[in-house]
Amino acid sequence: MSAAEIADNKWEREAVKPPVTDVGSLSQLILLAVFALLFVWIFSWCLMGLFGAKKSTMADKYGEMNVEGAAAPAGE
């Protein structure tokens, strides 16, 4: 292998590496990480809503109300 071929291979190896030290590439990586964390945060709230403990909601209390809006007595 000649010296020119070795030098050419070094250039090709360096050209394949992504430029992660530039300001633009670092900002893109940070932005991607923020979106990924936002997705994980939203997904975690969805899982908590699906599989978490059920709380008494306004919709649940609506069925327990009487005409005046006060809580219905336990006997009814």
N, C-alpha and C positions, 0 to 999 in steps of 0.2 A: 504494500500500500504506500502510495507516495505521500509526501508532506502536504500537497494540495488537497488530496482526498481526506486526509485527517482533519485539516483545517475546515474543509467543507462540512464534514460531519459535526464538528463542534458548533458551527454556525447554525446548522439545522437543529441540533439539540437545543440550543438557546432560543431559536425562533419558535419552538413548540411550547415553551414555558409561558404560562399566562402572566401578564404584567400585573401582579398583585401589589406592587409597591407604589403605583400611581395613585393620585388623589381620586380620580374618577373611578377606578376599579375598587378602591377601598370604600368609597361612598356607595357603590352598587352592592357590595357585599353587606354593608351595614343595613342598607334599605331592604335587601332580601331577608336578612335576619329579623328585622323589625316586622315585616309582613308575616314571616313564619311564626314568630312569637304571638302576633295578633291572632293568627289562625288557631294556634294551640290554645290560646286564652278563650276564644269564642267556643271552640270545640269542647273545652273542659266545662264551660257553663252549660252547654247542651247536654253533656253526659250527667252533670249534677242534676239537671232538670228531669232527665229521663229516669235515672236510677237512684236519685237522692230521696230523702225522707219527704213525704208529702206534708205540706203545711196547710193550715186552714186559710183558704183564699177568699177573696170577695165573692167569687162565683159560688163557693160552698156556702157561704153565709146568706146568699140571696134566697136559697130555698128554705132557710130557717126563719125568714122574716114574715111578719104579719102585714096587714094592710097599712097600718100607720107607720111602718118602718122600724118599729122596735122589735127586739128579739121575741120570738114566740115563746109562750110558756112551755115547760117541759112536758106537760100533760097532753098537749094537742098533737 
